[in-house]
């Protein structure tokens, strides 16, 4: 070919200068070099998996969230409110961000465990169309982390929902970049602190006020309701959004047969009716599909979480639940804190109020049997507490039957060497000795 005769580079270029038209002809006849066509960069969007709640009422609460999260490289967490309310505030904030900043990415990542965190990052990888994300050996979490850390990819905000386990390794995959900010929902202050590094970044949000609770009830029922009945209902439900939403759904689905007044009548009729109403699942599609929507179930999950984290706190709450919330004796709480097994018994017994103490213990035992089952360790502890009270009253025959149940059950569930089992054994042997001495004396 013509080109192949020009083996000397200098001679080639000299000829090109003398005959530029010839060079142009050669260049046009050369085959085109292959080029890689890059896909167009996707436009920023949102991965929030929930619809917006058009009945949202706490718009004033969002002011502090917006203030904290508007700073470059900001991190903030929602604190001291129920899990479902934290998520609802985060959902509303995510929609506000998209409205005000359409060129900003909004990512929602469930962070309760490693599997869900990885699932959230996989969703991000697909949404931003990361190259190599589908390769068998691809480290998708690392790819997304690198993408988030590249400021050329634009601004983003990430909602990390349910950051409850400090053992889940999140921090190394959350780059600190001027173009990104993170909002955390968590019921574990320690887990949130590990990602924030400072308490001042925890946004303390108080319980929903009565005015907001009434607004929420009206919006959820969507019709005329008696004002006095509405006030009584939100007060009975302690202004808890999930409980209000659940009650409103029940009333609305059964109207006009069921009104707010009728709901209150049924609610106050008995503990069983109250539990039945609170245990209904309202089916809120704006919550994590794996979460339960019943207020009773939510309470049980929260209580179990507290029990796992701090058993003494759970025991204290159990005692408190047996009293009117406005009239709990301070001495009783102090004693319960230091002696969970018989503190209340001792105080009431010392005051000669054995009948009140027994009623309290039997209510506690009945509740735990119903919720936890007869062989749960906490139920067996309640058996022991009641038994010890009977023991103190020298009602040996009744006490012996319950001591056998408590001792055998604690041995089977906690083991013979557990402190609670040992404590029960000592009391049991003490009672048998007292019974024997009484028999000999008689």
C-alpha positions as CSV (number, residue, x, y, z in Angstrom):
1,X,0.0,0.0,0.0
2,X,0.9,3.7,-0.4
3,X,1.2,4.1,3.4
4,X,3.6,1.2,3.8
5,X,6.2,2.8,1.6
6,X,6.8,5.5,4.1
7,X,8.7,3.5,6.7
8,X,10.7,6.5,7.9
9,X,8.7,8.7,10.2
10,X,10.6,11.9,9.4
11,X,10.4,11.3,5.6
12,X,6.6,10.6,6.0
13,X,5.9,13.9,7.7
14,X,8.2,15.8,5.3
15,X,6.2,14.4,2.4
16,X,3.0,15.3,4.3
17,X,4.1,18.9,4.4
18,X,4.9,18.9,0.7
19,X,1.7,17.1,-0.2
20,X,-1.0,17.6,2.4
21,X,-3.7,16.5,0.1
22,X,-2.1,13.1,-0.2
23,X,-1.9,12.8,3.6
24,X,-5.6,13.6,3.9
25,X,-6.4,11.0,1.3
26,X,-4.5,8.4,3.3
27,X,-6.1,9.3,6.6
28,X,-9.6,9.0,5.1
29,X,-8.9,5.6,3.8
30,X,-7.6,4.2,7.2
31,X,-10.1,2.1,9.2
32,X,-11.8,3.8,12.1
33,X,-10.6,2.9,15.6
34,X,-13.1,1.2,17.8
35,X,-14.7,3.5,20.4
36,X,-16.5,2.6,23.6
37,X,-19.9,4.2,23.8
38,X,-20.7,5.2,27.4
39,X,-24.4,5.1,28.5
40,X,-25.9,8.5,29.3
41,X,-25.7,9.5,32.9
42,X,-29.1,9.0,34.6
43,X,-31.0,11.9,36.0
44,X,-31.1,12.2,39.8
45,X,-34.2,10.5,41.3
46,X,-35.3,8.9,44.5
47,X,-35.2,5.3,45.8
48,X,-37.7,6.0,48.7
49,X,-40.0,2.9,48.6
50,X,-43.0,4.6,50.2
51,X,-45.7,6.8,49.0
52,X,-46.1,10.3,50.6
53,X,-48.5,10.6,53.4
54,X,-51.0,13.3,52.4
55,X,-52.3,13.4,56.0
56,X,-48.9,14.4,57.4
57,X,-49.4,17.2,60.0
58,X,-46.1,17.9,61.7
59,X,-44.6,20.3,59.1
60,X,-43.1,22.5,61.9
61,X,-41.0,19.5,63.1
62,X,-39.2,19.4,59.7
63,X,-37.6,22.8,60.2
64,X,-34.8,21.4,62.5
65,X,-34.2,18.4,60.2
66,X,-33.8,20.7,57.1
67,X,-31.5,22.9,59.1
68,X,-29.2,20.1,60.1
69,X,-29.2,18.3,56.8
70,X,-28.6,21.4,54.7
71,X,-25.0,21.7,55.7
72,X,-22.3,20.1,53.5
73,X,-21.3,16.6,54.6
74,X,-23.9,16.7,57.3
75,X,-25.0,13.8,59.4
76,X,-28.0,13.9,61.7
77,X,-30.2,11.4,63.6
78,X,-33.8,11.5,64.9
79,X,-34.0,10.8,68.6
80,X,-36.4,10.1,71.4
81,X,-39.5,9.3,69.4
82,X,-41.1,6.1,68.3
83,X,-39.6,4.1,65.4
84,X,-42.7,4.5,63.1
85,X,-42.8,8.3,63.7
86,X,-39.1,8.6,62.9
87,X,-39.6,6.9,59.6
88,X,-42.7,9.0,58.8
89,X,-40.7,12.2,59.4
90,X,-37.9,10.9,57.2
91,X,-40.3,10.0,54.4
92,X,-41.8,13.5,54.4
93,X,-38.4,15.1,54.5
94,X,-37.3,13.0,51.5
95,X,-40.2,14.3,49.4
96,X,-39.5,17.8,50.4
97,X,-35.8,17.4,49.3
98,X,-37.0,16.2,45.9
99,X,-39.4,19.1,45.5
100,X,-36.9,21.7,46.4
101,X,-33.8,20.1,44.9
102,X,-34.8,18.0,41.8
103,X,-31.1,17.7,40.9
104,X,-30.2,15.9,44.1
105,X,-30.3,12.2,44.5
106,X,-32.4,10.8,47.4
107,X,-31.5,7.3,48.6
108,X,-33.4,5.2,51.2
109,X,-31.4,2.3,52.8
110,X,-32.8,-0.1,55.5
111,X,-29.8,-0.6,57.9
112,X,-31.2,-3.0,60.5
113,X,-28.8,-5.7,59.4
114,X,-26.1,-6.4,56.9
115,X,-28.3,-8.2,54.4
116,X,-30.8,-5.3,54.2
117,X,-28.0,-2.7,54.0
118,X,-26.5,-4.6,51.0
119,X,-29.9,-4.8,49.4
120,X,-30.2,-1.0,49.7
121,X,-26.9,-0.4,48.1
122,X,-27.8,-2.8,45.3
123,X,-30.8,-0.7,44.6
124,X,-28.6,2.4,44.4
125,X,-26.2,0.7,42.0
126,X,-29.1,-0.2,39.7
127,X,-30.6,3.3,39.9
128,X,-27.4,5.1,39.1
129,X,-26.5,2.4,36.6
130,X,-23.0,1.6,37.9
131,X,-20.8,-0.2,35.4
132,X,-19.7,-3.7,36.4
133,X,-22.4,-4.0,39.1
134,X,-23.7,-7.2,37.5
135,X,-20.4,-9.0,37.3
136,X,-20.2,-12.2,39.4
137,X,-17.3,-11.0,41.4
138,X,-18.5,-7.3,41.8
139,X,-18.3,-5.8,45.3
140,X,-21.5,-3.8,44.9
141,X,-21.3,-2.2,48.3
142,X,-17.8,-0.9,47.6
143,X,-18.7,0.3,44.1
144,X,-21.6,2.3,45.5
145,X,-19.4,3.7,48.3
146,X,-16.9,4.9,45.8
147,X,-19.6,6.4,43.6
148,X,-21.0,8.3,46.7
149,X,-17.5,9.6,47.4
150,X,-17.0,11.0,43.9
151,X,-18.2,14.6,44.0
152,X,-18.5,14.6,40.2
153,X,-21.7,12.5,40.6
154,X,-23.5,15.4,42.2
155,X,-25.4,16.0,45.4
156,X,-27.2,13.3,47.3
157,X,-28.9,12.6,50.6
158,X,-29.3,9.2,52.2
159,X,-31.8,8.1,54.8
160,X,-30.5,5.2,56.9
161,X,-33.6,3.6,58.4
162,X,-33.5,1.5,61.6
163,X,-29.8,1.8,62.5
164,X,-30.3,-0.2,65.7
165,X,-27.4,-2.6,65.8
166,X,-23.9,-1.1,66.6
167,X,-22.3,-4.3,65.4
168,X,-23.4,-3.7,61.7
169,X,-20.3,-2.2,60.0
170,X,-21.8,0.8,58.2
171,X,-19.3,3.6,58.7
172,X,-16.6,2.4,56.3
173,X,-19.2,2.5,53.5
174,X,-20.5,6.0,54.2
175,X,-18.1,8.5,52.7
176,X,-17.8,11.9,54.2
177,X,-18.1,14.1,51.1
178,X,-19.2,17.8,50.6
179,X,-21.9,16.7,48.2
180,X,-23.6,14.1,50.5
181,X,-25.6,14.2,53.7
182,X,-27.1,11.4,55.8
183,X,-30.2,11.3,58.0
184,X,-30.4,8.4,60.5
185,X,-33.5,6.8,62.2
186,X,-32.6,4.7,65.2
187,X,-33.9,3.5,68.5
188,X,-30.3,2.8,69.7
189,X,-28.5,6.0,70.7
190,X,-25.1,4.2,70.8
191,X,-25.6,2.9,67.2
192,X,-26.5,6.4,66.0
193,X,-23.6,8.0,67.9
194,X,-21.1,5.7,66.2
195,X,-22.1,7.2,62.8
196,X,-22.4,10.8,64.0
197,X,-19.5,11.2,66.4
198,X,-21.4,13.8,68.4
199,X,-24.6,14.1,70.5
200,X,-25.2,17.6,69.1
201,X,-26.2,16.0,65.7
202,X,-29.1,14.1,67.3
203,X,-32.3,15.9,66.7
204,X,-34.4,15.6,69.9
205,X,-38.1,15.5,68.9
206,X,-40.7,15.5,71.6
207,X,-43.9,13.5,71.7
208,X,-46.6,14.6,69.3
209,X,-48.7,17.3,70.8
210,X,-52.5,17.2,71.2
211,X,-53.2,19.8,68.5
212,X,-51.2,17.7,65.9
213,X,-52.9,14.5,67.2
214,X,-56.3,16.0,66.6
215,X,-55.4,17.2,63.1
216,X,-54.1,13.7,62.3
217,X,-57.3,12.0,63.6
218,X,-59.5,14.4,61.6
219,X,-57.5,13.8,58.4
220,X,-57.4,10.0,58.8
221,X,-61.2,9.8,59.5
222,X,-62.0,12.3,56.9
223,X,-65.4,13.6,58.0
224,X,-67.2,15.4,60.7
225,X,-66.4,14.2,64.2
226,X,-67.5,15.4,67.6
227,X,-64.7,17.6,69.0
228,X,-65.1,16.5,72.6
229,X,-65.0,12.8,71.6
230,X,-61.9,13.4,69.4
231,X,-60.1,15.1,72.3
232,X,-60.9,12.2,74.7
233,X,-59.7,9.6,72.1
234,X,-56.3,11.2,71.4
235,X,-55.8,11.6,75.2
236,X,-56.7,7.9,75.8
237,X,-54.2,7.0,73.0
238,X,-51.5,9.3,74.5
239,X,-51.3,11.2,71.1
240,X,-49.3,8.3,69.6
241,X,-49.6,8.6,65.7
242,X,-49.6,4.8,65.1
243,X,-52.4,4.3,67.6
244,X,-54.4,7.2,66.2
245,X,-54.0,5.9,62.6
246,X,-55.0,2.5,63.7
247,X,-58.1,3.8,65.5
248,X,-59.1,6.0,62.6
249,X,-58.8,3.2,60.2
250,X,-61.1,1.0,62.4
251,X,-63.7,3.8,62.7
252,X,-63.6,4.8,59.0
253,X,-64.0,1.2,57.8
254,X,-67.0,0.6,60.0
255,X,-68.8,4.0,59.7
256,X,-71.5,5.0,60.3
257,X,-72.1,2.0,62.7
258,X,-68.9,2.9,64.6
259,X,-68.2,6.5,65.7
260,X,-65.5,8.0,67.8
261,X,-67.8,7.8,70.8
262,X,-68.7,4.2,70.2
263,X,-65.0,3.3,69.7
264,X,-64.2,4.9,73.1
265,X,-67.0,2.9,74.7
266,X,-65.6,-0.4,73.4
267,X,-62.0,0.6,74.2
268,X,-62.9,1.3,77.9
269,X,-65.2,-1.7,78.3
270,X,-62.5,-4.2,79.3
271,X,-58.8,-5.0,79.0
272,X,-59.7,-7.7,76.5
273,X,-61.6,-5.3,74.2
274,X,-58.8,-2.7,74.5
275,X,-56.2,-5.3,73.5
276,X,-58.4,-6.5,70.6
277,X,-58.7,-2.9,69.2
278,X,-55.0,-2.1,69.7
279,X,-53.9,-5.4,68.2
280,X,-55.5,-4.7,64.8
281,X,-53.1,-4.2,61.9
282,X,-54.0,-1.0,60.0
283,X,-51.9,-2.1,57.1
284,X,-49.9,1.1,56.5
285,X,-48.2,0.9,53.1
286,X,-45.9,3.7,54.2
287,X,-44.0,1.5,56.6
288,X,-41.3,-1.1,56.0
289,X,-43.1,-4.3,54.7
290,X,-41.3,-6.4,57.3
291,X,-42.6,-4.1,60.2
292,X,-45.8,-4.8,62.1
293,X,-48.5,-2.1,62.0
294,X,-50.3,-3.1,65.2
295,X,-49.6,-0.8,68.2
296,X,-49.6,-3.8,70.6
297,X,-47.1,-5.7,68.4
298,X,-45.0,-2.5,68.1
299,X,-45.0,-2.2,71.9
300,X,-44.1,-5.8,72.4
301,X,-41.2,-5.5,69.9
302,X,-39.9,-2.4,71.6
303,X,-40.2,-3.9,75.1
304,X,-38.4,-7.0,74.0
305,X,-35.6,-4.8,72.5
306,X,-35.3,-3.0,75.9
307,X,-35.3,-6.3,77.7
308,X,-32.4,-7.6,75.6
309,X,-30.4,-4.4,76.0
310,X,-31.1,-3.7,79.7
311,X,-33.0,-6.4,81.6
312,X,-33.3,-4.2,84.8
313,X,-35.0,-1.5,82.8
314,X,-37.5,-3.9,81.4
315,X,-38.2,-5.2,84.8
316,X,-38.8,-1.7,86.1
317,X,-41.2,-1.0,83.3
318,X,-43.1,-4.2,84.2
319,X,-43.6,-3.0,87.7
320,X,-44.5,0.5,86.6
321,X,-47.2,-0.9,84.3
322,X,-49.1,-2.1,87.4
323,X,-49.6,1.4,88.8
324,X,-51.4,4.5,87.7
325,X,-48.8,6.4,85.7
326,X,-49.4,9.6,87.8
327,X,-49.1,7.9,91.2
328,X,-46.1,5.5,91.2
329,X,-44.4,5.5,94.6
330,X,-40.8,6.7,94.2
331,X,-39.6,4.3,97.0
332,X,-41.1,1.4,95.1
333,X,-39.2,2.3,91.9
334,X,-36.0,2.6,93.8
335,X,-36.4,-0.7,95.4
336,X,-37.3,-2.4,92.1
337,X,-34.1,-0.9,90.6
338,X,-32.0,-2.6,93.3
339,X,-34.0,-5.8,93.8
340,X,-36.0,-6.9,90.8
341,X,-37.2,-10.1,92.4
342,X,-39.1,-9.0,95.5
343,X,-38.8,-5.2,95.8
344,X,-42.4,-4.4,95.4
345,X,-43.4,-7.4,97.6
346,X,-41.2,-6.1,100.4
347,X,-42.5,-2.6,100.4
348,X,-46.1,-3.5,100.2
349,X,-45.6,-6.4,102.7
350,X,-43.9,-4.1,105.1
351,X,-46.8,-1.8,104.9
352,X,-49.2,-4.7,105.6
353,X,-50.6,-4.6,102.1
354,X,-50.2,-8.2,101.2
355,X,-53.6,-8.4,99.5
356,X,-52.6,-5.5,97.1
357,X,-49.2,-7.1,96.6
358,X,-50.7,-10.4,95.7
359,X,-53.2,-8.9,93.3
360,X,-50.3,-7.0,91.6
361,X,-48.2,-10.2,91.3
362,X,-51.1,-12.3,89.9
363,X,-51.9,-9.6,87.3
364,X,-48.2,-9.6,86.3
365,X,-48.1,-13.4,86.0
366,X,-51.3,-13.5,84.0
367,X,-50.1,-10.9,81.6
368,X,-46.8,-12.6,81.1
369,X,-48.3,-16.0,80.6
370,X,-50.6,-14.5,77.9
371,X,-47.9,-12.6,76.1
372,X,-44.8,-14.6,76.6
373,X,-46.0,-18.1,77.4
374,X,-45.9,-20.2,80.6
375,X,-42.3,-21.4,80.1
376,X,-40.7,-18.1,79.3
377,X,-38.0,-17.1,81.8
378,X,-39.7,-13.8,82.6
379,X,-43.0,-15.6,83.3
380,X,-41.2,-18.0,85.6
381,X,-39.6,-15.1,87.5
382,X,-43.2,-13.8,88.0
383,X,-44.1,-17.2,89.4
384,X,-41.2,-16.9,91.8
385,X,-42.2,-13.4,92.8
386,X,-45.7,-14.5,93.6
387,X,-44.4,-17.6,95.4
388,X,-42.1,-15.6,97.6
389,X,-45.0,-13.3,98.6
390,X,-47.0,-16.4,99.7
391,X,-43.9,-17.7,101.5
392,X,-43.7,-14.5,103.5
393,X,-47.3,-14.9,104.6
394,X,-46.5,-18.5,105.7
395,X,-48.9,-19.9,103.2
396,X,-46.6,-22.9,102.7
397,X,-48.9,-25.3,100.9
398,X,-49.6,-22.8,98.1
399,X,-46.1,-21.6,98.0
400,X,-44.6,-25.1,97.7
401,X,-46.6,-25.9,94.5
402,X,-45.5,-22.7,92.8
403,X,-41.9,-23.0,94.1
404,X,-41.7,-26.4,92.3
405,X,-43.0,-24.9,89.1
406,X,-40.6,-21.9,89.2
407,X,-37.6,-23.9,90.2
408,X,-38.1,-26.6,87.6
409,X,-38.8,-24.1,84.9
410,X,-35.8,-21.9,85.7
411,X,-33.5,-24.9,85.7
412,X,-34.7,-25.9,82.3
413,X,-34.6,-22.5,80.7
414,X,-31.7,-20.7,82.5
415,X,-29.7,-23.5,83.9
416,X,-29.0,-24.6,87.5
417,X,-26.1,-22.2,87.9
418,X,-27.9,-19.1,86.8
419,X,-28.2,-16.5,89.6
420,X,-32.0,-16.4,89.3
421,X,-32.2,-20.1,89.6
422,X,-29.9,-20.2,92.6
423,X,-31.9,-17.4,94.3
424,X,-35.1,-19.4,93.7
425,X,-33.5,-22.6,95.1
426,X,-32.4,-20.8,98.3
427,X,-35.9,-19.4,98.9
428,X,-37.4,-22.8,98.2
429,X,-35.1,-24.6,100.6
430,X,-35.7,-21.9,103.2
431,X,-39.5,-22.3,102.8
432,X,-39.2,-26.1,103.2
433,X,-37.2,-25.7,106.4
434,X,-39.7,-23.2,107.8
435,X,-42.5,-25.6,107.0
436,X,-40.7,-28.5,108.6
437,X,-40.0,-26.5,111.8
438,X,-43.7,-25.4,112.0
439,X,-44.7,-29.1,111.7
440,X,-42.4,-30.2,114.5
441,X,-43.5,-27.3,116.7
442,X,-47.1,-28.1,116.1
